[in-house]
Amino acid sequence: MEDIFVPIFLFAGITTIAVFFFYFSHRTRTRIQDTLQTAMEKGSVLTPELIRELGAVSNTRSTDLRRAILLVMLGIGILFYGQITDPGDWEFSGAALFPLLLGAGYFIVWKIDPDRVG
């Protein structure tokens, strides 16, 4: 019976994270639109650069490095946890490869992309 709770809580957790992500991104876009509407009502000059700045996603080089470090550390943590709880069993520890490789990818992007600000 308790074996069924693990996948239920796993998918419920993933769904909760996705719902919060979409909710907060929608709320941010709505606030930007409200700000633009208020500025237009007050007669402010809205340049194309300002509108582009408000809608732009800031993804700097430091963001890529931060993500790389966090994902690599998460992968190492999963690897250690898997080996501490069941030494020699690499099935659970193999799940550590996913965040490790994602972190390595972000590190490579951080290293080779000189055009980004940061």
N, C-alpha and C positions, 0 to 999 in steps of 0.2 A: 504494500500500500504506500509506504513512504518513498518508494522508488519513483512513483508518479509525480511527487511534489517537486522534485529537482527540475525536470523540464518545464513544468508549469511556472515555477518561480523564475526560471531563466528567461522564458519568452515573455512573461509579464514584466520583468525588469527591462528587457530590451524595448518592449512596447512603450513602457512608461518613459524611458529616456527619449525615444523618438517623438512621443507626444509633446514632451516639454520642449524639445528642440524646435519643433515646428511652431508651437505656441509662442515662444519667445521671439523667434525670427519674424513671425507675423506681427507681433506686437511692436517690434522695432520698426518694421516697414510702415505700420499704421501711424506711429508717432512721427516718423519723418514726413509723411504726407500731411499730417495735421500741422506740423511746423511750417511746411511750405504754404499751406492754405492760409495760416495765420499771417505769415509774412506778406502774402499777396493781398490780403484784406487790408493790411496796414499801409500798403503802397510801397513796400520795399522793392528794390531792384533785384531781380533774380537772374543772375548771369548763368549761362550754360555751364560754366566751370563750377559754380556753387552747387547746382543741381547734380552734376556729375560727382562732386565730392560727397554729397549727402548720401547718394546711392551706392557709392563705391565700397567694396569690401576691402578692408585693410589687411593684406596678407604680406607681411614683411618677412625679410630673411630671418629675423629673430623668432618669428612665429614658427617657421619651419624647423629651426634648431630646437626650440622648446618642445615641439611635437616629437621630434626625433628622440630627444633625451627621455621624455616621458614614456614613449612606446618601447624603447629599448629597456628601460628600467622595469616596465610592466612585464615584458617578456622574460627578463632575468628573474623577477619575482615569481612568476608562474613556474619557471624552470626549477628554482630552488624549492618552492612549495611542493611540486610534484615529486622531487627526489627526497625530500624530508619525510613526506607522508608515506611514500611507497618506494624505497630505494630500488633501483634497477628496473623499475617499470617506466618505460619511456613513452607509453601511450598518452598519459596525461601531460607529461612534460613536452611532448611534441606540439601541444597547443601553444607553447611558448614561441614557436617559430613564426606564427602569424604576426604578433605585435613586434617581434624582433626584426622581421623583414620589412614591415611597414616603417619602423623607425629608421632602418638602414636606408630605405628609399627616401624618406624625408631628409636624412643627413646628406645623401647624394645630391638632392635638389638644392639644398642649402649651399653645398660646396660648389656646384657648377653653374649656378644662376647668378651672374654678376649684375644683372639689370635691376634686380629688386632693391628696394630701399632698405637700409638697415644696418 
